[in-house]
C-alpha cells in the first residue's frame, strides 16, 4: 500500500496532510482527509471498497464531484501509484475460497 501526502481543499477548509495512495488488496486508489481531532475518523475517505476507484483519474473525479480539489500530487507519486496499480497481486484468501470474486 502506498501513501503520499497531498493537500485537499474545499471552499471552506484545507487539509495539508491528506493522504492519497493505492491499496493493492482492495485494488483501489484511496483518499483520506479532514480527520476528526477526537476520534481520528476522516470526514473524507474514498476508496474503501473492492475496486471502487481502479484509476487515479476516477478518484480525482469523485473528489471533484463532492467539491474537493487535490493539490501537491507529484509526478513521481503519480508514476509510482500507477505502476503499483498495474502490478498483478496474488488472489486474497477470500478470492481463493470463492467468497470474493
Secondary structure by P-SEA (a helix, b strand, c coil): cbbbbbbbbcccccccbbbbbbbccccbbbbbcccccccccccccccccccccccaaaaaaaaaaaccccccccaaaaaaaaaaaaccccccccccccccc
